[in-house]
Amino acid sequence: MNKFKLDDNTEYLAEDLVDGYLVNPVFHNGLGLESPFIIRMERQFSVHHLINGCLRCWGVFYTLDNALKCAKSGPSWRNKACA
């Protein structure tokens, strides 16, 4: 795990930071990100976002590029941007 500082000066531990999105972040004391983040699994990537205190999965993808597209544009069920 590495420490990354985001644009809002908050710091998080995570596996990686790609295009401004944390990959496999670690949350302490129930604190979460206000922006989407990516969970890297064995062969897939899932995009999640904390909305009104609830963790929402925006989608599961086979490539990091597709997961990043979703993190940037939002879930497919909201705007059809992720496919």
N, C-alpha and C positions, 0 to 999 in steps of 0.2 A: 504494500500500500504506500501511496505517495500523498503528500499534502498539496492541494491545489487551491489557489486563490481565484475567486470568480470576480467578474466586473464590479459587483456590489461590495467588494472587499471581504466577503465571507470566505472562510476556509473550510474545506472538507477533505477527508481522507477518501481516496478512491484508487481504483486500479489504473485509470487513465482519464485524460481530459482530451476530447476530440471535438474540434470545431465549437468549443465552448460548452459541450455537454459532458457531464461526468459519466464514466463507465464503472459500474459496480461500486457505487458510493457506500460509505459507512455512515450511518446516522446515530448520533448519541443523544440521549435524553429526550427522545421523541421529536427532535428537530428534523425538519425535512427541507428540501429545496423548493423554491418558488418557481423553478423552471423544470422542464422535462429532464429525465435522466434515463440512462440505458443500462439494462442488466444483461451482461454477457453470460450465456449458458454454454453448454458443450458445443452445440452446433447452431444455435439460434441467438438472436438478440431481441429483447423485449423493451418497449418504450413505456415509461410510467410517468405520471404526473400527480402531484398532491393537489387536490382541488377541494377547498372547503374542509380540510382535515381528513379527506378520504383519498386513499390511494387508488388511482384509476390506471388501468392498462390500456394504452392507446393502440397496441398492436404487437405482433410477434413476426420477426423477419429472419430470413436466412443469411442476409448480408448486413454488415455494419452500415454501408452506404444507404440502404433502404431504411434502416432504423434512424439514421441521421436525417433523412428526408422527412420522416414522420415527426421527429422531434422538432424540426424547424417549422413545419407547416401545419401540424395538428393531426388528430386522428381521422381516419377515412370516414368514420360514421358522422363526423361533424362537418367536413367540408370536401370529402372525396379526394383529398390531396394525397393521401397515403394509399397505395394499392399494392 
